[in-house]
Amino acid sequence: MSTWLNGGVPPTQVAEWAGHSVDVLLRIYAKCIEGQYQAARRRIEDALDAS
């Protein structure tokens, strides 16, 4: 699941596939999510540019 999260699959989707709630998923796997800062910044900037 950490691979899915690090690959950019939304936590809501990973939680559904895993049969967990998002809360449980993030409590377990939050420490495994890494390297998404730049991708998140890019999505925010893209969203702001589109508005």
C-alpha distance matrix in Angstrom:
0.0 3.8 5.2 5.1 6.3 8.5 9.6 11.0 9.5 11.0 9.5 11.9 10.6 6.9 8.8 11.2 9.3 7.8 11.4 11.1 13.3 12.2 14.2 12.4 8.9 10.6 12.7 10.1 7.9 10.8 12.1 9.3 9.9 12.9 15.4 15.2 18.7 20.6 18.7 19.0 22.7 23.3 22.0 24.3 27.2 26.8 26.9 29.9 31.7 31.3 33.0
3.8 0.0 3.8 5.4 5.0 6.0 8.3 9.9 9.8 11.3 10.0 13.2 12.6 9.2 11.1 14.1 12.6 11.3 14.6 13.6 15.1 13.3 14.7 13.3 9.7 10.0 12.0 9.6 6.4 8.6 9.2 5.9 6.5 9.3 12.0 12.3 15.7 17.8 16.4 16.9 20.4 21.2 20.5 22.6 25.3 25.4 25.8 28.5 30.3 30.3 32.1
5.2 3.8 0.0 3.8 5.5 5.1 5.9 8.7 9.0 11.7 11.5 14.5 13.1 10.1 13.0 15.3 13.2 12.7 16.4 16.1 17.7 15.9 17.9 16.7 13.0 13.4 15.8 13.4 10.1 11.9 12.4 8.7 8.5 10.1 11.8 12.2 15.9 17.3 15.5 16.8 20.2 20.4 19.8 22.5 24.8 24.5 25.3 28.2 29.5 29.5 31.7
5.1 5.4 3.8 0.0 3.8 5.5 4.9 6.5 5.5 8.4 8.7 11.3 9.5 7.0 10.4 12.3 10.5 10.8 14.3 14.2 15.6 13.8 16.3 15.6 11.8 12.6 15.5 13.8 10.7 12.3 13.8 10.6 9.5 11.6 12.9 12.2 15.9 17.1 14.7 15.6 19.2 19.2 18.0 20.7 23.3 22.6 23.0 26.2 27.5 27.1 29.2
6.3 5.0 5.5 3.8 0.0 3.8 5.3 5.3 5.2 6.7 6.6 10.0 9.4 7.2 9.9 12.6 11.9 11.8 14.8 13.8 14.4 11.8 14.0 13.8 10.1 9.8 13.0 11.9 8.5 9.1 11.0 8.4 6.4 8.9 10.5 9.4 12.9 14.7 12.5 12.8 16.5 17.0 15.8 18.1 20.9 20.7 20.9 23.8 25.6 25.4 27.2
8.5 6.0 5.1 5.5 3.8 0.0 3.8 5.3 7.4 9.5 10.0 13.5 12.9 10.9 13.7 16.3 15.3 15.2 18.4 17.4 18.0 15.3 17.1 16.9 13.2 12.4 15.2 13.9 10.2 10.2 11.0 7.9 5.6 6.5 7.4 7.2 10.9 12.3 10.6 11.8 15.1 15.6 15.2 17.7 20.0 20.0 20.9 23.6 25.0 25.3 27.4
9.6 8.3 5.9 4.9 5.3 3.8 0.0 3.8 5.8 9.1 10.8 13.7 12.2 10.8 14.3 16.1 14.8 15.6 18.9 18.5 19.2 16.7 19.1 19.1 15.3 15.0 18.1 16.9 13.3 13.6 14.7 11.6 9.3 9.8 9.7 8.9 12.6 13.0 10.5 12.3 15.6 15.1 14.5 17.6 19.6 18.9 20.0 23.1 24.0 24.0 26.4
11.0 9.9 8.7 6.5 5.3 5.3 3.8 0.0 3.8 6.1 8.6 11.3 10.4 10.0 13.2 14.9 14.4 15.6 18.4 17.7 17.8 14.9 17.5 18.1 14.6 13.9 17.4 16.9 13.5 13.1 15.0 12.6 9.6 10.4 10.1 7.9 11.2 11.8 8.7 9.6 13.2 12.8 11.5 14.4 16.8 16.1 16.7 19.8 21.1 20.9 23.0
9.5 9.8 9.0 5.5 5.2 7.4 5.8 3.8 0.0 3.8 6.4 8.4 6.8 6.7 10.1 11.4 10.9 12.5 15.1 14.8 15.1 12.6 15.7 16.3 12.8 13.0 16.6 16.0 13.1 13.5 15.9 13.6 11.1 13.0 13.5 11.2 14.4 15.3 12.1 12.4 16.1 15.7 13.7 16.5 19.2 18.1 18.1 21.5 22.9 22.1 24.0
11.0 11.3 11.7 8.4 6.7 9.5 9.1 6.1 3.8 0.0 3.8 5.4 5.4 6.5 8.7 10.2 11.0 12.5 14.3 13.4 12.8 9.9 13.1 14.3 11.3 11.2 14.9 15.2 12.8 12.6 15.6 14.2 11.6 13.8 14.6 11.8 14.3 15.7 12.7 11.7 15.4 15.6 13.1 15.1 18.3 17.4 16.7 19.9 21.9 21.0 22.4
9.5 10.0 11.5 8.7 6.6 10.0 10.8 8.6 6.4 3.8 0.0 3.8 5.4 5.0 5.9 8.5 9.8 10.2 11.8 10.2 9.4 6.4 9.4 10.5 7.6 7.6 11.4 11.8 9.8 9.9 13.4 12.4 10.5 13.5 15.2 12.8 15.3 17.5 14.9 13.6 17.3 18.2 15.8 17.3 20.8 20.4 19.5 22.4 24.7 24.0 25.0
11.9 13.2 14.5 11.3 10.0 13.5 13.7 11.3 8.4 5.4 3.8 0.0 3.8 5.6 5.2 6.3 8.8 9.9 10.5 9.3 8.0 5.8 9.5 11.0 8.9 9.8 13.2 14.0 12.8 13.1 16.7 16.0 14.2 17.3 18.8 16.2 18.5 20.5 17.7 16.1 19.7 20.3 17.4 18.8 22.3 21.5 20.0 23.1 25.5 24.2 25.0
10.6 12.6 13.1 9.5 9.4 12.9 12.2 10.4 6.8 5.4 5.4 3.8 0.0 3.8 5.4 5.1 6.3 8.6 9.9 10.0 10.0 8.8 12.6 13.1 10.5 12.1 15.5 15.4 13.8 14.9 18.1 16.6 15.0 17.8 19.2 16.8 19.6 21.1 18.0 17.2 20.8 20.9 18.1 20.1 23.3 22.1 21.0 24.4 26.3 24.9 26.1
6.9 9.2 10.1 7.0 7.2 10.9 10.8 10.0 6.7 6.5 5.0 5.6 3.8 0.0 3.8 5.4 5.2 6.0 8.5 8.4 9.4 8.2 11.6 11.2 8.1 10.1 13.2 12.4 10.7 12.5 15.4 13.6 12.6 15.8 17.6 15.9 19.0 20.8 18.0 17.5 21.3 21.7 19.4 21.5 24.7 23.8 23.1 26.4 28.3 27.3 28.6
8.8 11.1 13.0 10.4 9.9 13.7 14.3 13.2 10.1 8.7 5.9 5.2 5.4 3.8 0.0 3.8 5.5 5.0 5.9 4.8 5.6 5.4 8.7 8.2 6.0 8.7 11.4 11.0 10.6 12.4 15.6 14.6 14.1 17.6 19.9 18.1 20.9 23.1 20.6 19.5 23.2 24.0 21.6 23.1 26.6 26.0 24.8 27.9 30.2 29.1 30.0
11.2 14.1 15.3 12.3 12.6 16.3 16.1 14.9 11.4 10.2 8.5 6.3 5.1 5.4 3.8 0.0 3.8 5.4 5.1 6.2 7.2 8.1 11.5 11.2 9.6 12.5 15.0 14.6 14.3 16.1 19.3 18.1 17.5 20.8 22.8 20.9 23.7 25.6 22.7 21.7 25.4 25.8 23.0 24.7 28.1 27.1 25.7 29.0 31.1 29.6 30.5
9.3 12.6 13.2 10.5 11.9 15.3 14.8 14.4 10.9 11.0 9.8 8.8 6.3 5.2 5.5 3.8 0.0 3.8 5.6 7.8 10.1 10.8 14.1 13.0 10.8 13.8 16.3 15.0 14.3 16.7 19.4 17.6 17.2 20.5 22.4 20.9 24.1 25.7 22.8 22.5 26.3 26.3 23.9 26.1 29.2 28.0 27.2 30.6 32.4 30.9 32.3
7.8 11.3 12.7 10.8 11.8 15.2 15.6 15.6 12.5 12.5 10.2 9.9 8.6 6.0 5.0 5.4 3.8 0.0 3.8 5.5 8.7 9.8 12.4 10.4 8.4 11.9 13.7 12.1 11.9 14.8 17.3 15.7 16.1 19.6 22.1 21.0 24.2 26.2 23.7 23.3 27.1 27.6 25.4 27.4 30.6 29.9 29.1 32.3 34.3 33.2 34.4
11.4 14.6 16.4 14.3 14.8 18.4 18.9 18.4 15.1 14.3 11.8 10.5 9.9 8.5 5.9 5.1 5.6 3.8 0.0 3.8 7.0 9.5 11.7 9.9 9.2 12.9 14.3 13.3 14.0 16.7 19.4 18.4 18.8 22.4 25.0 23.7 26.5 28.8 26.3 25.4 29.1 29.8 27.3 29.0 32.4 31.6 30.4 33.5 35.8 34.5 35.3
11.1 13.6 16.1 14.2 13.8 17.4 18.5 17.7 14.8 13.4 10.2 9.3 10.0 8.4 4.8 6.2 7.8 5.5 3.8 0.0 3.8 6.4 8.0 6.2 6.1 9.6 10.7 10.4 11.5 13.8 16.7 16.4 16.8 20.5 23.3 21.9 24.5 27.1 24.9 23.6 27.3 28.4 26.0 27.2 30.8 30.5 29.1 32.0 34.5 33.5 34.1
13.3 15.1 17.7 15.6 14.4 18.0 19.2 17.8 15.1 12.8 9.4 8.0 10.0 9.4 5.6 7.2 10.1 8.7 7.0 3.8 0.0 3.8 5.3 5.3 6.2 8.7 10.0 10.9 12.1 13.4 16.7 17.0 16.8 20.5 23.1 21.4 23.5 26.2 24.1 22.3 25.7 27.1 24.5 25.3 29.0 28.8 27.2 29.8 32.6 31.5 31.8
12.2 13.3 15.9 13.8 11.8 15.3 16.7 14.9 12.6 9.9 6.4 5.8 8.8 8.2 5.4 8.1 10.8 9.8 9.5 6.4 3.8 0.0 3.8 5.5 5.0 6.0 8.4 9.9 10.2 10.6 14.3 14.6 13.9 17.4 19.9 17.9 19.8 22.6 20.5 18.6 22.0 23.5 21.0 21.7 25.4 25.4 23.8 26.4 29.2 28.4 28.7
14.2 14.7 17.9 16.3 14.0 17.1 19.1 17.5 15.7 13.1 9.4 9.5 12.6 11.6 8.7 11.5 14.1 12.4 11.7 8.0 5.3 3.8 0.0 3.8 5.5 5.4 6.1 8.7 10.0 10.0 13.4 14.7 14.5 17.9 20.7 19.0 20.6 23.7 22.2 20.0 23.1 25.2 22.9 23.2 26.9 27.4 25.8 27.9 31.0 30.5 30.6
12.4 13.3 16.7 15.6 13.8 16.9 19.1 18.1 16.3 14.3 10.5 11.0 13.1 11.2 8.2 11.2 13.0 10.4 9.9 6.2 5.3 5.5 3.8 0.0 3.8 5.5 5.1 6.3 8.5 9.8 12.7 13.6 14.3 18.0 21.1 20.0 22.0 25.2 23.7 22.0 25.3 27.2 25.2 25.8 29.4 29.9 28.5 30.9 33.8 33.3 33.6
8.9 9.7 13.0 11.8 10.1 13.2 15.3 14.6 12.8 11.3 7.6 8.9 10.5 8.1 6.0 9.6 10.8 8.4 9.2 6.1 6.2 5.0 5.5 3.8 0.0 3.8 5.5 5.3 5.9 7.7 10.8 10.9 11.3 15.0 18.1 17.0 19.3 22.3 20.6 19.3 22.8 24.4 22.5 23.6 27.1 27.4 26.4 28.9 31.5 31.1 31.8
10.6 10.0 13.4 12.6 9.8 12.4 15.0 13.9 13.0 11.2 7.6 9.8 12.1 10.1 8.7 12.5 13.8 11.9 12.9 9.6 8.7 6.0 5.4 5.5 3.8 0.0 3.8 5.3 5.1 4.8 8.3 9.3 9.2 12.7 15.8 14.6 16.5 19.7 18.5 16.9 20.1 22.2 20.5 21.2 24.7 25.4 24.5 26.7 29.5 29.4 30.0
12.7 12.0 15.8 15.5 13.0 15.2 18.1 17.4 16.6 14.9 11.4 13.2 15.5 13.2 11.4 15.0 16.3 13.7 14.3 10.7 10.0 8.4 6.1 5.1 5.5 3.8 0.0 3.8 5.9 5.9 8.3 10.2 11.2 14.5 17.9 17.3 18.9 22.4 21.6 19.9 22.9 25.3 23.9 24.3 27.7 28.7 27.8 29.7 32.6 32.8 33.2
10.1 9.6 13.4 13.8 11.9 13.9 16.9 16.9 16.0 15.2 11.8 14.0 15.4 12.4 11.0 14.6 15.0 12.1 13.3 10.4 10.9 9.9 8.7 6.3 5.3 5.3 3.8 0.0 3.8 6.1 7.5 8.4 10.4 13.8 17.4 17.4 19.5 22.8 21.9 20.9 24.1 26.1 24.9 25.8 29.1 29.9 29.3 31.5 34.2 34.3 35.1
7.9 6.4 10.1 10.7 8.5 10.2 13.3 13.5 13.1 12.8 9.8 12.8 13.8 10.7 10.6 14.3 14.3 11.9 14.0 11.5 12.1 10.2 10.0 8.5 5.9 5.1 5.9 3.8 0.0 3.8 5.4 5.2 6.8 10.3 13.9 13.9 16.3 19.4 18.5 17.8 21.0 22.9 21.9 23.1 26.2 26.9 26.7 29.0 31.4 31.6 32.7
10.8 8.6 11.9 12.3 9.1 10.2 13.6 13.1 13.5 12.6 9.9 13.1 14.9 12.5 12.4 16.1 16.7 14.8 16.7 13.8 13.4 10.6 10.0 9.8 7.7 4.8 5.9 6.1 3.8 0.0 3.8 5.3 5.5 8.6 12.0 11.8 13.5 16.9 16.5 15.3 18.3 20.5 19.7 20.5 23.6 24.7 24.4 26.4 28.9 29.5 30.3
12.1 9.2 12.4 13.8 11.0 11.0 14.7 15.0 15.9 15.6 13.4 16.7 18.1 15.4 15.6 19.3 19.4 17.3 19.4 16.7 16.7 14.3 13.4 12.7 10.8 8.3 8.3 7.5 5.4 3.8 0.0 3.8 5.6 7.7 11.4 12.3 13.9 17.3 17.4 16.7 19.4 21.7 21.6 22.3 25.2 26.5 26.6 28.4 30.8 31.7 32.7
9.3 5.9 8.7 10.6 8.4 7.9 11.6 12.6 13.6 14.2 12.4 16.0 16.6 13.6 14.6 18.1 17.6 15.7 18.4 16.4 17.0 14.6 14.7 13.6 10.9 9.3 10.2 8.4 5.2 5.3 3.8 0.0 3.8 6.2 9.8 11.0 13.5 16.4 16.1 16.2 19.1 20.9 20.7 22.2 24.8 25.7 26.2 28.3 30.4 31.1 32.5
9.9 6.5 8.5 9.5 6.4 5.6 9.3 9.6 11.1 11.6 10.5 14.2 15.0 12.6 14.1 17.5 17.2 16.1 18.8 16.8 16.8 13.9 14.5 14.3 11.3 9.2 11.2 10.4 6.8 5.5 5.6 3.8 0.0 3.8 7.1 7.4 10.1 13.0 12.5 12.4 15.4 17.1 16.9 18.4 21.0 21.9 22.4 24.5 26.6 27.3 28.8
12.9 9.3 10.1 11.6 8.9 6.5 9.8 10.4 13.0 13.8 13.5 17.3 17.8 15.8 17.6 20.8 20.5 19.6 22.4 20.5 20.5 17.4 17.9 18.0 15.0 12.7 14.5 13.8 10.3 8.6 7.7 6.2 3.8 0.0 3.8 5.7 7.9 10.5 10.9 11.4 13.8 15.6 16.2 17.7 19.8 21.0 22.0 23.8 25.5 26.7 28.4
15.4 12.0 11.8 12.9 10.5 7.4 9.7 10.1 13.5 14.6 15.2 18.8 19.2 17.6 19.9 22.8 22.4 22.1 25.0 23.3 23.1 19.9 20.7 21.1 18.1 15.8 17.9 17.4 13.9 12.0 11.4 9.8 7.1 3.8 0.0 3.8 5.7 7.3 8.2 9.6 11.5 12.8 14.1 15.8 17.3 18.5 20.0 21.7 23.1 24.5 26.5
15.2 12.3 12.2 12.2 9.4 7.2 8.9 7.9 11.2 11.8 12.8 16.2 16.8 15.9 18.1 20.9 20.9 21.0 23.7 21.9 21.4 17.9 19.0 20.0 17.0 14.6 17.3 17.4 13.9 11.8 12.3 11.0 7.4 5.7 3.8 0.0 3.8 5.6 5.3 6.1 8.6 10.0 10.6 12.4 14.3 15.3 16.5 18.4 20.0 21.2 23.0
18.7 15.7 15.9 15.9 12.9 10.9 12.6 11.2 14.4 14.3 15.3 18.5 19.6 19.0 20.9 23.7 24.1 24.2 26.5 24.5 23.5 19.8 20.6 22.0 19.3 16.5 18.9 19.5 16.3 13.5 13.9 13.5 10.1 7.9 5.7 3.8 0.0 3.8 5.5 5.2 6.2 8.7 10.1 10.7 12.4 14.3 15.5 16.7 18.4 20.1 21.7
20.6 17.8 17.3 17.1 14.7 12.3 13.0 11.8 15.3 15.7 17.5 20.5 21.1 20.8 23.1 25.6 25.7 26.2 28.8 27.1 26.2 22.6 23.7 25.2 22.3 19.7 22.4 22.8 19.4 16.9 17.3 16.4 13.0 10.5 7.3 5.6 3.8 0.0 3.8 5.4 5.1 6.1 8.7 9.9 10.5 12.2 14.2 15.3 16.3 18.3 20.3
18.7 16.4 15.5 14.7 12.5 10.6 10.5 8.7 12.1 12.7 14.9 17.7 18.0 18.0 20.6 22.7 22.8 23.7 26.3 24.9 24.1 20.5 22.2 23.7 20.6 18.5 21.6 21.9 18.5 16.5 17.4 16.1 12.5 10.9 8.2 5.3 5.5 3.8 0.0 3.8 5.5 5.1 6.3 8.7 9.9 10.5 12.3 14.3 15.2 16.5 18.7
19.0 16.9 16.8 15.6 12.8 11.8 12.3 9.6 12.4 11.7 13.6 16.1 17.2 17.5 19.5 21.7 22.5 23.3 25.4 23.6 22.3 18.6 20.0 22.0 19.3 16.9 19.9 20.9 17.8 15.3 16.7 16.2 12.4 11.4 9.6 6.1 5.2 5.4 3.8 0.0 3.8 5.4 5.1 6.3 8.7 9.9 10.6 12.4 14.2 15.4 17.0
22.7 20.4 20.2 19.2 16.5 15.1 15.6 13.2 16.1 15.4 17.3 19.7 20.8 21.3 23.2 25.4 26.3 27.1 29.1 27.3 25.7 22.0 23.1 25.3 22.8 20.1 22.9 24.1 21.0 18.3 19.4 19.1 15.4 13.8 11.5 8.6 6.2 5.1 5.5 3.8 0.0 3.8 5.5 5.1 6.2 8.5 9.9 10.6 12.2 14.2 15.7
23.3 21.2 20.4 19.2 17.0 15.6 15.1 12.8 15.7 15.6 18.2 20.3 20.9 21.7 24.0 25.8 26.3 27.6 29.8 28.4 27.1 23.5 25.2 27.2 24.4 22.2 25.3 26.1 22.9 20.5 21.7 20.9 17.1 15.6 12.8 10.0 8.7 6.1 5.1 5.4 3.8 0.0 3.8 5.5 5.1 6.0 8.5 9.9 10.4 12.2 14.5
22.0 20.5 19.8 18.0 15.8 15.2 14.5 11.5 13.7 13.1 15.8 17.4 18.1 19.4 21.6 23.0 23.9 25.4 27.3 26.0 24.5 21.0 22.9 25.2 22.5 20.5 23.9 24.9 21.9 19.7 21.6 20.7 16.9 16.2 14.1 10.6 10.1 8.7 6.3 5.1 5.5 3.8 0.0 3.8 5.5 5.1 6.1 8.6 9.8 10.5 12.6
24.3 22.6 22.5 20.7 18.1 17.7 17.6 14.4 16.5 15.1 17.3 18.8 20.1 21.5 23.1 24.7 26.1 27.4 29.0 27.2 25.3 21.7 23.2 25.8 23.6 21.2 24.3 25.8 23.1 20.5 22.3 22.2 18.4 17.7 15.8 12.4 10.7 9.9 8.7 6.3 5.1 5.5 3.8 0.0 3.8 5.4 5.1 6.2 8.6 9.9 11.0
27.2 25.3 24.8 23.3 20.9 20.0 19.6 16.8 19.2 18.3 20.8 22.3 23.3 24.7 26.6 28.1 29.2 30.6 32.4 30.8 29.0 25.4 26.9 29.4 27.1 24.7 27.7 29.1 26.2 23.6 25.2 24.8 21.0 19.8 17.3 14.3 12.4 10.5 9.9 8.7 6.2 5.1 5.5 3.8 0.0 3.8 5.4 5.1 6.1 8.6 10.2
26.8 25.4 24.5 22.6 20.7 20.0 18.9 16.1 18.1 17.4 20.4 21.5 22.1 23.8 26.0 27.1 28.0 29.9 31.6 30.5 28.8 25.4 27.4 29.9 27.4 25.4 28.7 29.9 26.9 24.7 26.5 25.7 21.9 21.0 18.5 15.3 14.3 12.2 10.5 9.9 8.5 6.0 5.1 5.4 3.8 0.0 3.8 5.5 5.1 6.2 8.9
26.9 25.8 25.3 23.0 20.9 20.9 20.0 16.7 18.1 16.7 19.5 20.0 21.0 23.1 24.8 25.7 27.2 29.1 30.4 29.1 27.2 23.8 25.8 28.5 26.4 24.5 27.8 29.3 26.7 24.4 26.6 26.2 22.4 22.0 20.0 16.5 15.5 14.2 12.3 10.6 9.9 8.5 6.1 5.1 5.4 3.8 0.0 3.8 5.5 5.2 6.5
29.9 28.5 28.2 26.2 23.8 23.6 23.1 19.8 21.5 19.9 22.4 23.1 24.4 26.4 27.9 29.0 30.6 32.3 33.5 32.0 29.8 26.4 27.9 30.9 28.9 26.7 29.7 31.5 29.0 26.4 28.4 28.3 24.5 23.8 21.7 18.4 16.7 15.3 14.3 12.4 10.6 9.9 8.6 6.2 5.1 5.5 3.8 0.0 3.8 5.4 5.4
31.7 30.3 29.5 27.5 25.6 25.0 24.0 21.1 22.9 21.9 24.7 25.5 26.3 28.3 30.2 31.1 32.4 34.3 35.8 34.5 32.6 29.2 31.0 33.8 31.5 29.5 32.6 34.2 31.4 28.9 30.8 30.4 26.6 25.5 23.1 20.0 18.4 16.3 15.2 14.2 12.2 10.4 9.8 8.6 6.1 5.1 5.5 3.8 0.0 3.8 5.6
31.3 30.3 29.5 27.1 25.4 25.3 24.0 20.9 22.1 21.0 24.0 24.2 24.9 27.3 29.1 29.6 30.9 33.2 34.5 33.5 31.5 28.4 30.5 33.3 31.1 29.4 32.8 34.3 31.6 29.5 31.7 31.1 27.3 26.7 24.5 21.2 20.1 18.3 16.5 15.4 14.2 12.2 10.5 9.9 8.6 6.2 5.2 5.4 3.8 0.0 3.8
33.0 32.1 31.7 29.2 27.2 27.4 26.4 23.0 24.0 22.4 25.0 25.0 26.1 28.6 30.0 30.5 32.3 34.4 35.3 34.1 31.8 28.7 30.6 33.6 31.8 30.0 33.2 35.1 32.7 30.3 32.7 32.5 28.8 28.4 26.5 23.0 21.7 20.3 18.7 17.0 15.7 14.5 12.6 11.0 10.2 8.9 6.5 5.4 5.6 3.8 0.0
